[in-house]
Amino acid sequence: MNETEACIALNLIPDLGPVRLRRFLDVFKSPQRLLTAKAEELRQFPGIGQELAHAFSHWEDTVDLQAELTRIVDFGADVITQADPAYPPLLRQIYNPPLVLYVWGELTERDRHAISVVGSRKTSHYGLECAKRLSYQLAYAGMTIVSGLARGIDTAAHQGALAAKGRTVAVLGSGLMELYPAENQALAERIAAGSGAVISEFPMLTTPDKGTFPQRNRIVSGWSDGLLVVEAGLKSGALITAGQAEEQGRNIYAVPGPIDRPTSAGSNRLIQQGAKLVMAAEDILDDLQILLPEKPTLEPTPGRTIEFAGNEKAVYDAIEEEETPIDAIIAKSGLPPGAVSSTLLALQIKRLVKQLPGQHFVKLL
């Protein structure tokens, strides 16, 4: 059994958190040594009672390591430990780093330059547009967008990064084979296919519950140099993540919202408490400029020729000089509805197109 396999086995033992495991590993020095220790030897150390000593010394009675290894291979995932160079260095430094990370996709050196984006699941059109636009611009500038693949702001953040042809990391509150929410399966597949990675610290078949999401959130906040809260109510889980980010010494940013809107109450409160108010990606990049070789140009310069990618020109040309319904854009472009919708999102984030009520669109340039 190698070190990675031993870490996977330890991670499969029920009712063991990362803090307790780290304490035991500090004593036994290696995961293999911890798994092969006798119960009598284990009980000599503080914090290891009879029940826990039995769980370690008889771990093969409750853990099917080979089955888990087979699931990992069949799924196409990898597992990295804190000893692996690919393990995010900032995450390794937090108080309770995950023992293992299941990785679906690929992590690169670029993913060390990251910003985490979080917010409410129940959000407004304003919040979604802010999340998409800011994530697009930050990803375009070279930052990896880290979020939790949840409904609402998380989804918009991942979509914005993908629209910019940038990188994004989705951190799950479940195992890779129990992806939640199921409606984001296609989004997760797109991320894993070459635009980043889907990550979990939980064994492959772990189902989500009320305890797994707060545990997941410390990874979202701990991965990056800063955390951006786009839209959050006073009881939003995003505020818990912001609290974890503060404990981890991360920069905290927040997008202001209308004072009469409950979905903005939490993010506005963060600004009152000292979070940096964000109105554009530059507000974050100015703080994190040390990570980037030069300040990027996020907006088209006057007189510059518009550069299109993929289906963007066909969709842009299908929009008339006056507001155009989406059905007319689909008909004129000849593209499938799904392709038109995703391309319109990319054009909106580039500030070339604006959406009006009733699924109508107008050109901005």
C-alpha positions, 0 to 999 in steps of 0.5 A: 500500500502506497501513501496515497492509498493509505490516505484514501483508506484513512479518509474512508474511516467513519467519524474522523475529521481532518483535524483529528487525523492530522494530530494522529499523523503528527504522532505516527508520521505516516498514514501507513504506520497509523493503519498498521499500528496495534490497538494497544499501541494506539491507546497510549496516545491522548485522544485515542480511546478504545473505540477509535483504536479499534477503528484504526487497528481493524479498519479493513473490517469497515473499509473496502479500499479496493472497491474505492480504488476501483471506483476512482479508476472507473470514474476517471478521477485522480486523488492527491494528498498534501504531499503532492506538488499539485495540492493547492499550497494555500489550502495546505496552510489552513488549520484543517486541510483535507487529507485527500482531494479527489480530482475530476479533471486537471489542476495546473500551476495557473490554478494557484492564482485563484479567486473564490466566488460565492453567494446565495442559491436564491438570487436576483437577476442583478446578482447573477449578472454580476457573478457572470460578468466579474467571473468572466473578467477575472478569468480572462485576466488569468485568475482561476474561479473557485466556487461550489457548483451550487445553484445561483451565484456559484453556477453563474460564476462557473459559467462566466469563467467558462465563457471567458475560456478561462479556468474554474474549480468546482468544489463539491459537498458530496462525492464525485459519484453523487454530484449535487445538484444533479442539474449541474451535471453537464456543467461539471462535465464541461469543467472537467473536460478541459477547463478546470477540475471538479474537486471533493474531499469526500469518498466517491459515494458520499451523499450530501447532507447539512454537514458536508456543505459547511465542511466543503466551504472551508476548501472554497475559501482556503484555496484562493487569495481572496473571496468575493461575495456577490449576493447573500442574505443575512442567513446565507451560507456564503456568510459562513464561508466569508467567516472562514475566509477571514479566519484563514487570513484571506482578502474579502470582497463584496458586491453592493446591492440595493438596501431594500433587497433581502438578497443583498443584506448579507453582502452589504453587511460585509462591506460595513464590516470592512470587506472591500466594495467591488464594482469591477474586476479591477477592484480585486486585481488591484489588490492581487496584482502581485500574482499577475505579471502585468495588469490586464486590459479588460475592456475593448479600447476605443476604435479597436476591432471587435474580436469574436470567438466560436459562434459569437459573430454569427449571433452578433450579426443576427441581432438587428439595430433595434431590439431583437427577440431571441427566436429571431436570433436563432432563426437568422443565425441558424444555430441550435437554441442552446448554442445561441443562449450560451453565446449570448451570455458570452456577448453580454459578459463582453459588453457587446450585447444587452438583454432586455425584458422578454428575451430581447437583445440589443447591440451595445457596440 
